[in-house]
Amino acid sequence: MGAVGGQIGYWLLRKVGTQGRSTHHGEGLDAVDTNLEQTFGEGFFDMIRGKTVLDFGCGAGAQAVEMARMGAVKVIGLDI
């Protein structure tokens, strides 16, 4: 088990985040519907833009990818 961080992790999140996604669950990272603005309210992406975000319980990391895609400078996913 390992972790990816720094510029490699940032590049990976940006690369995966540009592949698009659907709302069908159970088909991998691209299939997860993140609904972050619905969960945290309008302006959520404005609030995280340019900041480092720590995603506790990130699972496969779909929400972490979405936050990176929407402008977070750095996203750290932490899961069991």
N, CA, C and O atoms as a Maestro MAE file, in Angstrom:
{
 s_m_m2io_version
 :::
 2.0.0
}

f_m_ct {
 s_m_title
 :::
 protein
 m_atom[320] {
  # First column is atom index #
  i_m_mmod_type
  r_m_x_coord
  r_m_y_coord
  r_m_z_coord
  i_m_residue_number
  s_m_chain_name
  s_m_pdb_residue_name
  s_m_pdb_atom_name
  i_m_atomic_number
  :::
  1 25 0.846 -1.166 0.000 1 A "MET " " N  " 7
  2 3 0.000 0.000 0.000 1 A "MET " " CA " 6
  3 2 0.893 1.231 0.000 1 A "MET " " C  " 6
  4 15 1.935 1.242 0.655 1 A "MET " " O  " 8
  5 25 0.495 2.260 -0.726 2 A "GLY " " N  " 7
  6 3 1.315 3.450 -0.789 2 A "GLY " " CA " 6
  7 2 0.481 4.696 -0.949 2 A "GLY " " C  " 6
  8 15 -0.749 4.644 -0.966 2 A "GLY " " O  " 8
  9 25 1.155 5.798 -1.063 3 A "ALA " " N  " 7
  10 3 0.474 7.086 -1.220 3 A "ALA " " CA " 6
  11 2 1.146 7.857 -2.334 3 A "ALA " " C  " 6
  12 15 2.352 7.737 -2.548 3 A "ALA " " O  " 8
  13 25 0.374 8.635 -3.029 4 A "VAL " " N  " 7
  14 3 0.898 9.482 -4.089 4 A "VAL " " CA " 6
  15 2 0.659 10.918 -3.671 4 A "VAL " " C  " 6
  16 15 -0.458 11.282 -3.302 4 A "VAL " " O  " 8
  17 25 1.685 11.726 -3.723 5 A "GLY " " N  " 7
  18 3 1.536 13.120 -3.332 5 A "GLY " " CA " 6
  19 2 2.375 14.013 -4.215 5 A "GLY " " C  " 6
  20 15 2.892 13.588 -5.248 5 A "GLY " " O  " 8
  21 25 2.498 15.231 -3.803 6 A "GLY " " N  " 7
  22 3 3.313 16.198 -4.528 6 A "GLY " " CA " 6
  23 2 2.817 16.437 -5.936 6 A "GLY " " C  " 6
  24 15 1.618 16.365 -6.204 6 A "GLY " " O  " 8
  25 25 3.738 16.719 -6.830 7 A "GLN " " N  " 7
  26 3 3.374 17.038 -8.201 7 A "GLN " " CA " 6
  27 2 2.785 15.836 -8.932 7 A "GLN " " C  " 6
  28 15 1.918 16.003 -9.789 7 A "GLN " " O  " 8
  29 25 3.241 14.628 -8.607 8 A "ILE " " N  " 7
  30 3 2.691 13.437 -9.257 8 A "ILE " " CA " 6
  31 2 1.231 13.248 -8.854 8 A "ILE " " C  " 6
  32 15 0.384 12.980 -9.707 8 A "ILE " " O  " 8
  33 25 0.931 13.382 -7.576 9 A "GLY " " N  " 7
  34 3 -0.438 13.256 -7.107 9 A "GLY " " CA " 6
  35 2 -1.332 14.326 -7.696 9 A "GLY " " C  " 6
  36 15 -2.467 14.045 -8.080 9 A "GLY " " O  " 8
  37 25 -0.836 15.541 -7.770 10 A "TYR " " N  " 7
  38 3 -1.599 16.649 -8.354 10 A "TYR " " CA " 6
  39 2 -1.894 16.365 -9.821 10 A "TYR " " C  " 6
  40 15 -3.026 16.536 -10.274 10 A "TYR " " O  " 8
  41 25 -0.885 15.936 -10.560 11 A "TRP " " N  " 7
  42 3 -1.061 15.620 -11.974 11 A "TRP " " CA " 6
  43 2 -2.087 14.507 -12.146 11 A "TRP " " C  " 6
  44 15 -2.951 14.583 -13.020 11 A "TRP " " O  " 8
  45 25 -1.994 13.470 -11.310 12 A "LEU " " N  " 7
  46 3 -2.913 12.335 -11.400 12 A "LEU " " CA " 6
  47 2 -4.353 12.766 -11.135 12 A "LEU " " C  " 6
  48 15 -5.261 12.362 -11.861 12 A "LEU " " O  " 8
  49 25 -4.572 13.580 -10.104 13 A "LEU " " N  " 7
  50 3 -5.921 14.067 -9.820 13 A "LEU " " CA " 6
  51 2 -6.466 14.904 -10.975 13 A "LEU " " C  " 6
  52 15 -7.635 14.771 -11.339 13 A "LEU " " O  " 8
  53 25 -5.639 15.751 -11.544 14 A "ARG " " N  " 7
  54 3 -6.085 16.578 -12.672 14 A "ARG " " CA " 6
  55 2 -6.398 15.710 -13.892 14 A "ARG " " C  " 6
  56 15 -7.386 15.947 -14.586 14 A "ARG " " O  " 8
  57 25 -5.563 14.714 -14.152 15 A "LYS " " N  " 7
  58 3 -5.750 13.833 -15.309 15 A "LYS " " CA " 6
  59 2 -7.035 13.023 -15.165 15 A "LYS " " C  " 6
  60 15 -7.836 12.967 -16.099 15 A "LYS " " O  " 8
  61 25 -7.237 12.406 -14.029 16 A "VAL " " N  " 7
  62 3 -8.431 11.594 -13.790 16 A "VAL " " CA " 6
  63 2 -9.667 12.480 -13.773 16 A "VAL " " C  " 6
  64 15 -10.723 12.075 -14.257 16 A "VAL " " O  " 8
  65 25 -9.551 13.675 -13.227 17 A "GLY " " N  " 7
  66 3 -10.689 14.574 -13.114 17 A "GLY " " CA " 6
  67 2 -11.199 15.110 -14.438 17 A "GLY " " C  " 6
  68 15 -12.309 15.638 -14.489 17 A "GLY " " O  " 8
  69 25 -10.433 14.996 -15.502 18 A "THR " " N  " 7
  70 3 -10.872 15.506 -16.801 18 A "THR " " CA " 6
  71 2 -11.540 14.437 -17.644 18 A "THR " " C  " 6
  72 15 -11.920 14.706 -18.783 18 A "THR " " O  " 8
  73 25 -11.694 13.229 -17.114 19 A "GLN " " N  " 7
  74 3 -12.242 12.140 -17.912 19 A "GLN " " CA " 6
  75 2 -13.756 12.091 -17.919 19 A "GLN " " C  " 6
  76 15 -14.330 11.226 -18.581 19 A "GLN " " O  " 8
  77 25 -14.425 12.989 -17.207 20 A "GLY " " N  " 7
  78 3 -15.889 12.997 -17.196 20 A "GLY " " CA " 6
  79 2 -16.427 11.916 -16.276 20 A "GLY " " C  " 6
  80 15 -15.697 11.024 -15.844 20 A "GLY " " O  " 8
  81 25 -17.720 12.012 -15.984 21 A "ARG " " N  " 7
  82 3 -18.325 11.029 -15.097 21 A "ARG " " CA " 6
  83 2 -19.810 10.950 -15.375 21 A "ARG " " C  " 6
  84 15 -20.398 11.866 -15.950 21 A "ARG " " O  " 8
  85 25 -20.408 9.851 -14.963 22 A "SER " " N  " 7
  86 3 -21.848 9.693 -15.087 22 A "SER " " CA " 6
  87 2 -22.426 9.568 -13.691 22 A "SER " " C  " 6
  88 15 -21.698 9.700 -12.708 22 A "SER " " O  " 8
  89 25 -23.725 9.316 -13.587 23 A "THR " " N  " 7
  90 3 -24.342 9.170 -12.269 23 A "THR " " CA " 6
  91 2 -24.659 7.725 -11.946 23 A "THR " " C  " 6
  92 15 -25.438 7.470 -11.028 23 A "THR " " O  " 8
  93 25 -24.085 6.762 -12.666 24 A "HIS " " N  " 7
  94 3 -24.324 5.350 -12.407 24 A "HIS " " CA " 6
  95 2 -23.297 4.830 -11.422 24 A "HIS " " C  " 6
  96 15 -22.108 4.764 -11.732 24 A "HIS " " O  " 8
  97 25 -23.752 4.463 -10.237 25 A "HIS " " N  " 7
  98 3 -22.844 4.000 -9.187 25 A "HIS " " CA " 6
  99 2 -22.362 2.586 -9.480 25 A "HIS " " C  " 6
  100 15 -23.043 1.806 -10.146 25 A "HIS " " O  " 8
  101 25 -21.162 2.268 -8.964 26 A "GLY " " N  " 7
  102 3 -20.641 0.915 -9.072 26 A "GLY " " CA " 6
  103 2 -19.840 0.640 -10.318 26 A "GLY " " C  " 6
  104 15 -19.525 -0.519 -10.590 26 A "GLY " " O  " 8
  105 25 -19.492 1.659 -11.091 27 A "GLU " " N  " 7
  106 3 -18.749 1.439 -12.319 27 A "GLU " " CA " 6
  107 2 -17.389 2.136 -12.287 27 A "GLU " " C  " 6
  108 15 -16.863 2.494 -13.341 27 A "GLU " " O  " 8
  109 25 -16.823 2.330 -11.128 28 A "GLY " " N  " 7
  110 3 -15.508 2.943 -11.036 28 A "GLY " " CA " 6
  111 2 -15.575 4.417 -10.694 28 A "GLY " " C  " 6
  112 15 -16.651 4.974 -10.479 28 A "GLY " " O  " 8
  113 25 -14.411 5.037 -10.649 29 A "LEU " " N  " 7
  114 3 -14.282 6.428 -10.220 29 A "LEU " " CA " 6
  115 2 -15.099 7.376 -11.074 29 A "LEU " " C  " 6
  116 15 -15.744 8.279 -10.541 29 A "LEU " " O  " 8
  117 25 -15.088 7.195 -12.380 30 A "ASP " " N  " 7
  118 3 -15.809 8.119 -13.266 30 A "ASP " " CA " 6
  119 2 -17.319 8.002 -13.126 30 A "ASP " " C  " 6
  120 15 -18.042 8.897 -13.565 30 A "ASP " " O  " 8
  121 25 -17.813 6.923 -12.527 31 A "ALA " " N  " 7
  122 3 -19.248 6.685 -12.453 31 A "ALA " " CA " 6
  123 2 -19.887 7.285 -11.203 31 A "ALA " " C  " 6
  124 15 -21.111 7.260 -11.079 31 A "ALA " " O  " 8
  125 25 -19.103 7.819 -10.280 32 A "VAL " " N  " 7
  126 3 -19.649 8.311 -9.017 32 A "VAL " " CA " 6
  127 2 -20.171 9.729 -9.193 32 A "VAL " " C  " 6
  128 15 -19.475 10.592 -9.729 32 A "VAL " " O  " 8
  129 25 -21.394 9.967 -8.741 33 A "ASP " " N  " 7
  130 3 -21.995 11.296 -8.782 33 A "ASP " " CA " 6
  131 2 -21.619 12.004 -7.489 33 A "ASP " " C  " 6
  132 15 -22.059 11.589 -6.417 33 A "ASP " " O  " 8
  133 25 -20.820 13.057 -7.563 34 A "THR " " N  " 7
  134 3 -20.280 13.654 -6.348 34 A "THR " " CA " 6
  135 2 -21.235 14.613 -5.645 34 A "THR " " C  " 6
  136 15 -21.255 14.632 -4.415 34 A "THR " " O  " 8
  137 25 -22.019 15.402 -6.353 35 A "ASN " " N  " 7
  138 3 -23.010 16.310 -5.752 35 A "ASN " " CA " 6
  139 2 -22.465 17.181 -4.627 35 A "ASN " " C  " 6
  140 15 -23.169 17.404 -3.643 35 A "ASN " " O  " 8
  141 25 -21.258 17.672 -4.735 36 A "LEU " " N  " 7
  142 3 -20.660 18.435 -3.643 36 A "LEU " " CA " 6
  143 2 -21.391 19.741 -3.364 36 A "LEU " " C  " 6
  144 15 -21.595 20.090 -2.201 36 A "LEU " " O  " 8
  145 25 -21.785 20.463 -4.392 37 A "GLU " " N  " 7
  146 3 -22.504 21.718 -4.152 37 A "GLU " " CA " 6
  147 2 -23.886 21.449 -3.558 37 A "GLU " " C  " 6
  148 15 -24.382 22.245 -2.761 37 A "GLU " " O  " 8
  149 25 -24.499 20.353 -3.934 38 A "GLN " " N  " 7
  150 3 -25.790 20.008 -3.349 38 A "GLN " " CA " 6
  151 2 -25.632 19.691 -1.859 38 A "GLN " " C  " 6
  152 15 -26.477 20.068 -1.047 38 A "GLN " " O  " 8
  153 25 -24.559 19.007 -1.510 39 A "THR " " N  " 7
  154 3 -24.311 18.627 -0.122 39 A "THR " " CA " 6
  155 2 -23.867 19.812 0.731 39 A "THR " " C  " 6
  156 15 -24.381 20.011 1.832 39 A "THR " " O  " 8
  157 25 -22.914 20.601 0.227 40 A "PHE " " N  " 7
  158 3 -22.316 21.666 1.029 40 A "PHE " " CA " 6
  159 2 -22.833 23.064 0.702 40 A "PHE " " C  " 6
  160 15 -22.458 24.027 1.370 40 A "PHE " " O  " 8
  161 25 -23.676 23.190 -0.300 41 A "GLY " " N  " 7
  162 3 -24.285 24.467 -0.624 41 A "GLY " " CA " 6
  163 2 -23.600 25.209 -1.754 41 A "GLY " " C  " 6
  164 15 -22.455 24.937 -2.113 41 A "GLY " " O  " 8
  165 25 -24.351 26.159 -2.301 42 A "GLU " " N  " 7
  166 3 -23.803 27.001 -3.367 42 A "GLU " " CA " 6
  167 2 -22.583 27.744 -2.848 42 A "GLU " " C  " 6
  168 15 -22.533 28.158 -1.689 42 A "GLU " " O  " 8
  169 25 -21.621 27.902 -3.706 43 A "GLY " " N  " 7
  170 3 -20.407 28.608 -3.316 43 A "GLY " " CA " 6
  171 2 -19.341 27.702 -2.727 43 A "GLY " " C  " 6
  172 15 -18.265 28.174 -2.360 43 A "GLY " " O  " 8
  173 25 -19.625 26.390 -2.628 44 A "PHE " " N  " 7
  174 3 -18.637 25.473 -2.069 44 A "PHE " " CA " 6
  175 2 -17.343 25.505 -2.875 44 A "PHE " " C  " 6
  176 15 -16.254 25.567 -2.305 44 A "PHE " " O  " 8
  177 25 -17.463 25.462 -4.208 45 A "PHE " " N  " 7
  178 3 -16.254 25.454 -5.035 45 A "PHE " " CA " 6
  179 2 -15.514 26.780 -4.950 45 A "PHE " " C  " 6
  180 15 -14.286 26.808 -5.036 45 A "PHE " " O  " 8
  181 25 -16.240 27.876 -4.784 46 A "ASP " " N  " 7
  182 3 -15.580 29.170 -4.572 46 A "ASP " " CA " 6
  183 2 -14.801 29.165 -3.257 46 A "ASP " " C  " 6
  184 15 -13.724 29.753 -3.162 46 A "ASP " " O  " 8
  185 25 -15.354 28.496 -2.248 47 A "MET " " N  " 7
  186 3 -14.727 28.449 -0.930 47 A "MET " " CA " 6
  187 2 -13.418 27.651 -0.949 47 A "MET " " C  " 6
  188 15 -12.479 28.000 -0.233 47 A "MET " " O  " 8
  189 25 -13.341 26.582 -1.761 48 A "ILE " " N  " 7
  190 3 -12.138 25.742 -1.763 48 A "ILE " " CA " 6
  191 2 -11.135 26.135 -2.839 48 A "ILE " " C  " 6
  192 15 -9.993 25.677 -2.812 48 A "ILE " " O  " 8
  193 25 -11.544 26.981 -3.790 49 A "ARG " " N  " 7
  194 3 -10.652 27.373 -4.881 49 A "ARG " " CA " 6
  195 2 -9.378 28.008 -4.325 49 A "ARG " " C  " 6
  196 15 -9.427 28.948 -3.532 49 A "ARG " " O  " 8
  197 25 -8.242 27.474 -4.759 50 A "GLY " " N  " 7
  198 3 -6.957 28.013 -4.340 50 A "GLY " " CA " 6
  199 2 -6.481 27.517 -2.991 50 A "GLY " " C  " 6
  200 15 -5.469 27.999 -2.482 50 A "GLY " " O  " 8
  201 25 -7.189 26.561 -2.396 51 A "LYS " " N  " 7
  202 3 -6.830 26.071 -1.065 51 A "LYS " " CA " 6
  203 2 -6.440 24.595 -1.097 51 A "LYS " " C  " 6
  204 15 -6.690 23.891 -2.075 51 A "LYS " " O  " 8
  205 25 -5.825 24.146 -0.009 52 A "THR " " N  " 7
  206 3 -5.541 22.733 0.194 52 A "THR " " CA " 6
  207 2 -6.713 22.128 0.952 52 A "THR " " C  " 6
  208 15 -7.169 22.688 1.949 52 A "THR " " O  " 8
  209 25 -7.201 20.981 0.479 53 A "VAL " " N  " 7
  210 3 -8.361 20.319 1.070 53 A "VAL " " CA " 6
  211 2 -7.972 18.924 1.520 53 A "VAL " " C  " 6
  212 15 -7.276 18.205 0.803 53 A "VAL " " O  " 8
  213 25 -8.420 18.542 2.708 54 A "LEU " " N  " 7
  214 3 -8.223 17.197 3.214 54 A "LEU " " CA " 6
  215 2 -9.573 16.496 3.214 54 A "LEU " " C  " 6
  216 15 -10.501 16.926 3.901 54 A "LEU " " O  " 8
  217 25 -9.684 15.419 2.446 55 A "ASP " " N  " 7
  218 3 -10.932 14.666 2.303 55 A "ASP " " CA " 6
  219 2 -10.845 13.401 3.160 55 A "ASP " " C  " 6
  220 15 -10.252 12.402 2.754 55 A "ASP " " O  " 8
  221 25 -11.449 13.464 4.359 56 A "PHE " " N  " 7
  222 3 -11.478 12.294 5.243 56 A "PHE " " CA " 6
  223 2 -12.518 11.316 4.737 56 A "PHE " " C  " 6
  224 15 -13.635 11.714 4.407 56 A "PHE " " O  " 8
  225 25 -12.165 10.034 4.673 57 A "GLY " " N  " 7
  226 3 -13.099 9.005 4.214 57 A "GLY " " CA " 6
  227 2 -13.384 9.136 2.731 57 A "GLY " " C  " 6
  228 15 -14.540 9.083 2.311 57 A "GLY " " O  " 8
  229 25 -12.336 9.308 1.931 58 A "CYS " " N  " 7
  230 3 -12.496 9.615 0.509 58 A "CYS " " CA " 6
  231 2 -12.919 8.428 -0.349 58 A "CYS " " C  " 6
  232 15 -13.344 8.618 -1.488 58 A "CYS " " O  " 8
  233 25 -12.812 7.211 0.173 59 A "GLY " " N  " 7
  234 3 -13.173 6.050 -0.645 59 A "GLY " " CA " 6
  235 2 -12.319 5.993 -1.892 59 A "GLY " " C  " 6
  236 15 -11.094 6.081 -1.818 59 A "GLY " " O  " 8
  237 25 -12.966 5.845 -3.043 60 A "ALA " " N  " 7
  238 3 -12.244 5.777 -4.319 60 A "ALA " " CA " 6
  239 2 -11.681 7.126 -4.746 60 A "ALA " " C  " 6
  240 15 -10.838 7.185 -5.640 60 A "ALA " " O  " 8
  241 25 -12.132 8.205 -4.125 61 A "GLY " " N  " 7
  242 3 -11.567 9.519 -4.384 61 A "GLY " " CA " 6
  243 2 -12.313 10.379 -5.386 61 A "GLY " " C  " 6
  244 15 -11.774 11.385 -5.847 61 A "GLY " " O  " 8
  245 25 -13.536 10.013 -5.735 62 A "ALA " " N  " 7
  246 3 -14.285 10.785 -6.736 62 A "ALA " " CA " 6
  247 2 -14.499 12.231 -6.304 62 A "ALA " " C  " 6
  248 15 -14.371 13.140 -7.123 62 A "ALA " " O  " 8
  249 25 -14.820 12.459 -5.039 63 A "GLN " " N  " 7
  250 3 -15.027 13.832 -4.577 63 A "GLN " " CA " 6
  251 2 -13.707 14.588 -4.511 63 A "GLN " " C  " 6
  252 15 -13.672 15.791 -4.771 63 A "GLN " " O  " 8
  253 25 -12.632 13.907 -4.172 64 A "ALA " " N  " 7
  254 3 -11.311 14.546 -4.168 64 A "ALA " " CA " 6
  255 2 -10.941 14.993 -5.573 64 A "ALA " " C  " 6
  256 15 -10.421 16.093 -5.763 64 A "ALA " " O  " 8
  257 25 -11.204 14.156 -6.542 65 A "VAL " " N  " 7
  258 3 -10.933 14.506 -7.938 65 A "VAL " " CA " 6
  259 2 -11.777 15.698 -8.355 65 A "VAL " " C  " 6
  260 15 -11.283 16.617 -9.009 65 A "VAL " " O  " 8
  261 25 -13.050 15.685 -7.976 66 A "GLU " " N  " 7
  262 3 -13.944 16.798 -8.328 66 A "GLU " " CA " 6
  263 2 -13.449 18.109 -7.723 66 A "GLU " " C  " 6
  264 15 -13.468 19.146 -8.386 66 A "GLU " " O  " 8
  265 25 -13.006 18.066 -6.466 67 A "MET " " N  " 7
  266 3 -12.507 19.291 -5.827 67 A "MET " " CA " 6
  267 2 -11.252 19.802 -6.530 67 A "MET " " C  " 6
  268 15 -11.091 21.010 -6.708 67 A "MET " " O  " 8
  269 25 -10.366 18.896 -6.929 68 A "ALA " " N  " 7
  270 3 -9.164 19.304 -7.660 68 A "ALA " " CA " 6
  271 2 -9.539 19.877 -9.022 68 A "ALA " " C  " 6
  272 15 -8.975 20.880 -9.460 68 A "ALA " " O  " 8
  273 25 -10.474 19.246 -9.675 69 A "ARG " " N  " 7
  274 3 -10.923 19.716 -10.986 69 A "ARG " " CA " 6
  275 2 -11.576 21.096 -10.908 69 A "ARG " " C  " 6
  276 15 -11.492 21.886 -11.849 69 A "ARG " " O  " 8
  277 25 -12.223 21.376 -9.782 70 A "MET " " N  " 7
  278 3 -12.945 22.630 -9.617 70 A "MET " " CA " 6
  279 2 -12.112 23.725 -8.949 70 A "MET " " C  " 6
  280 15 -12.653 24.766 -8.576 70 A "MET " " O  " 8
  281 25 -10.808 23.506 -8.792 71 A "GLY " " N  " 7
  282 3 -9.947 24.610 -8.396 71 A "GLY " " CA " 6
  283 2 -9.179 24.503 -7.098 71 A "GLY " " C  " 6
  284 15 -8.392 25.398 -6.790 71 A "GLY " " O  " 8
  285 25 -9.372 23.444 -6.317 72 A "ALA " " N  " 7
  286 3 -8.545 23.290 -5.114 72 A "ALA " " CA " 6
  287 2 -7.095 23.126 -5.557 72 A "ALA " " C  " 6
  288 15 -6.812 22.369 -6.486 72 A "ALA " " O  " 8
  289 25 -6.193 23.816 -4.913 73 A "VAL " " N  " 7
  290 3 -4.777 23.756 -5.282 73 A "VAL " " CA " 6
  291 2 -4.196 22.371 -5.007 73 A "VAL " " C  " 6
  292 15 -3.395 21.850 -5.783 73 A "VAL " " O  " 8
  293 25 -4.616 21.793 -3.890 74 A "LYS " " N  " 7
  294 3 -4.126 20.479 -3.497 74 A "LYS " " CA " 6
  295 2 -5.246 19.766 -2.753 74 A "LYS " " C  " 6
  296 15 -5.917 20.368 -1.914 74 A "LYS " " O  " 8
  297 25 -5.452 18.477 -3.057 75 A "VAL " " N  " 7
  298 3 -6.449 17.680 -2.376 75 A "VAL " " CA " 6
  299 2 -5.765 16.430 -1.854 75 A "VAL " " C  " 6
  300 15 -5.100 15.715 -2.604 75 A "VAL " " O  " 8
  301 25 -5.931 16.172 -0.575 76 A "ILE " " N  " 7
  302 3 -5.365 14.991 0.057 76 A "ILE " " CA " 6
  303 2 -6.522 14.094 0.451 76 A "ILE " " C  " 6
  304 15 -7.386 14.497 1.229 76 A "ILE " " O  " 8
  305 25 -6.543 12.874 -0.085 77 A "GLY " " N  " 7
  306 3 -7.582 11.911 0.246 77 A "GLY " " CA " 6
  307 2 -7.085 10.965 1.317 77 A "GLY " " C  " 6
  308 15 -5.997 10.403 1.195 77 A "GLY " " O  " 8
  309 25 -7.875 10.782 2.370 78 A "LEU " " N  " 7
  310 3 -7.497 9.912 3.486 78 A "LEU " " CA " 6
  311 2 -8.617 8.915 3.751 78 A "LEU " " C  " 6
  312 15 -9.750 9.304 4.033 78 A "LEU " " O  " 8
  313 25 -8.298 7.645 3.659 79 A "ASP " " N  " 7
  314 3 -9.281 6.597 3.898 79 A "ASP " " CA " 6
  315 2 -8.575 5.406 4.537 79 A "ASP " " C  " 6
  316 15 -7.349 5.294 4.519 79 A "ASP " " O  " 8
  317 25 -9.379 4.539 5.092 80 A "ILE " " N  " 7
  318 3 -8.819 3.369 5.750 80 A "ILE " " CA " 6
  319 2 -8.011 2.540 4.767 80 A "ILE " " C  " 6
  320 15 -7.456 1.507 5.139 80 A "ILE " " O  " 8
  :::
 }
 m_bond[319] {
  # First column is bond index #
  i_m_from
  i_m_to
  i_m_order
  :::
  1 1 2 1
  2 2 3 1
  3 3 4 2
  4 3 5 1
  5 5 6 1
  6 6 7 1
  7 7 8 2
  8 7 9 1
  9 9 10 1
  10 10 11 1
  11 11 12 2
  12 11 13 1
  13 13 14 1
  14 14 15 1
  15 15 16 2
  16 15 17 1
  17 17 18 1
  18 18 19 1
  19 19 20 2
  20 19 21 1
  21 21 22 1
  22 22 23 1
  23 23 24 2
  24 23 25 1
  25 25 26 1
  26 26 27 1
  27 27 28 2
  28 27 29 1
  29 29 30 1
  30 30 31 1
  31 31 32 2
  32 31 33 1
  33 33 34 1
  34 34 35 1
  35 35 36 2
  36 35 37 1
  37 37 38 1
  38 38 39 1
  39 39 40 2
  40 39 41 1
  41 41 42 1
  42 42 43 1
  43 43 44 2
  44 43 45 1
  45 45 46 1
  46 46 47 1
  47 47 48 2
  48 47 49 1
  49 49 50 1
  50 50 51 1
  51 51 52 2
  52 51 53 1
  53 53 54 1
  54 54 55 1
  55 55 56 2
  56 55 57 1
  57 57 58 1
  58 58 59 1
  59 59 60 2
  60 59 61 1
  61 61 62 1
  62 62 63 1
  63 63 64 2
  64 63 65 1
  65 65 66 1
  66 66 67 1
  67 67 68 2
  68 67 69 1
  69 69 70 1
  70 70 71 1
  71 71 72 2
  72 71 73 1
  73 73 74 1
  74 74 75 1
  75 75 76 2
  76 75 77 1
  77 77 78 1
  78 78 79 1
  79 79 80 2
  80 79 81 1
  81 81 82 1
  82 82 83 1
  83 83 84 2
  84 83 85 1
  85 85 86 1
  86 86 87 1
  87 87 88 2
  88 87 89 1
  89 89 90 1
  90 90 91 1
  91 91 92 2
  92 91 93 1
  93 93 94 1
  94 94 95 1
  95 95 96 2
  96 95 97 1
  97 97 98 1
  98 98 99 1
  99 99 100 2
  100 99 101 1
  101 101 102 1
  102 102 103 1
  103 103 104 2
  104 103 105 1
  105 105 106 1
  106 106 107 1
  107 107 108 2
  108 107 109 1
  109 109 110 1
  110 110 111 1
  111 111 112 2
  112 111 113 1
  113 113 114 1
  114 114 115 1
  115 115 116 2
  116 115 117 1
  117 117 118 1
  118 118 119 1
  119 119 120 2
  120 119 121 1
  121 121 122 1
  122 122 123 1
  123 123 124 2
  124 123 125 1
  125 125 126 1
  126 126 127 1
  127 127 128 2
  128 127 129 1
  129 129 130 1
  130 130 131 1
  131 131 132 2
  132 131 133 1
  133 133 134 1
  134 134 135 1
  135 135 136 2
  136 135 137 1
  137 137 138 1
  138 138 139 1
  139 139 140 2
  140 139 141 1
  141 141 142 1
  142 142 143 1
  143 143 144 2
  144 143 145 1
  145 145 146 1
  146 146 147 1
  147 147 148 2
  148 147 149 1
  149 149 150 1
  150 150 151 1
  151 151 152 2
  152 151 153 1
  153 153 154 1
  154 154 155 1
  155 155 156 2
  156 155 157 1
  157 157 158 1
  158 158 159 1
  159 159 160 2
  160 159 161 1
  161 161 162 1
  162 162 163 1
  163 163 164 2
  164 163 165 1
  165 165 166 1
  166 166 167 1
  167 167 168 2
  168 167 169 1
  169 169 170 1
  170 170 171 1
  171 171 172 2
  172 171 173 1
  173 173 174 1
  174 174 175 1
  175 175 176 2
  176 175 177 1
  177 177 178 1
  178 178 179 1
  179 179 180 2
  180 179 181 1
  181 181 182 1
  182 182 183 1
  183 183 184 2
  184 183 185 1
  185 185 186 1
  186 186 187 1
  187 187 188 2
  188 187 189 1
  189 189 190 1
  190 190 191 1
  191 191 192 2
  192 191 193 1
  193 193 194 1
  194 194 195 1
  195 195 196 2
  196 195 197 1
  197 197 198 1
  198 198 199 1
  199 199 200 2
  200 199 201 1
  201 201 202 1
  202 202 203 1
  203 203 204 2
  204 203 205 1
  205 205 206 1
  206 206 207 1
  207 207 208 2
  208 207 209 1
  209 209 210 1
  210 210 211 1
  211 211 212 2
  212 211 213 1
  213 213 214 1
  214 214 215 1
  215 215 216 2
  216 215 217 1
  217 217 218 1
  218 218 219 1
  219 219 220 2
  220 219 221 1
  221 221 222 1
  222 222 223 1
  223 223 224 2
  224 223 225 1
  225 225 226 1
  226 226 227 1
  227 227 228 2
  228 227 229 1
  229 229 230 1
  230 230 231 1
  231 231 232 2
  232 231 233 1
  233 233 234 1
  234 234 235 1
  235 235 236 2
  236 235 237 1
  237 237 238 1
  238 238 239 1
  239 239 240 2
  240 239 241 1
  241 241 242 1
  242 242 243 1
  243 243 244 2
  244 243 245 1
  245 245 246 1
  246 246 247 1
  247 247 248 2
  248 247 249 1
  249 249 250 1
  250 250 251 1
  251 251 252 2
  252 251 253 1
  253 253 254 1
  254 254 255 1
  255 255 256 2
  256 255 257 1
  257 257 258 1
  258 258 259 1
  259 259 260 2
  260 259 261 1
  261 261 262 1
  262 262 263 1
  263 263 264 2
  264 263 265 1
  265 265 266 1
  266 266 267 1
  267 267 268 2
  268 267 269 1
  269 269 270 1
  270 270 271 1
  271 271 272 2
  272 271 273 1
  273 273 274 1
  274 274 275 1
  275 275 276 2
  276 275 277 1
  277 277 278 1
  278 278 279 1
  279 279 280 2
  280 279 281 1
  281 281 282 1
  282 282 283 1
  283 283 284 2
  284 283 285 1
  285 285 286 1
  286 286 287 1
  287 287 288 2
  288 287 289 1
  289 289 290 1
  290 290 291 1
  291 291 292 2
  292 291 293 1
  293 293 294 1
  294 294 295 1
  295 295 296 2
  296 295 297 1
  297 297 298 1
  298 298 299 1
  299 299 300 2
  300 299 301 1
  301 301 302 1
  302 302 303 1
  303 303 304 2
  304 303 305 1
  305 305 306 1
  306 306 307 1
  307 307 308 2
  308 307 309 1
  309 309 310 1
  310 310 311 1
  311 311 312 2
  312 311 313 1
  313 313 314 1
  314 314 315 1
  315 315 316 2
  316 315 317 1
  317 317 318 1
  318 318 319 1
  319 319 320 2
  :::
 }
}
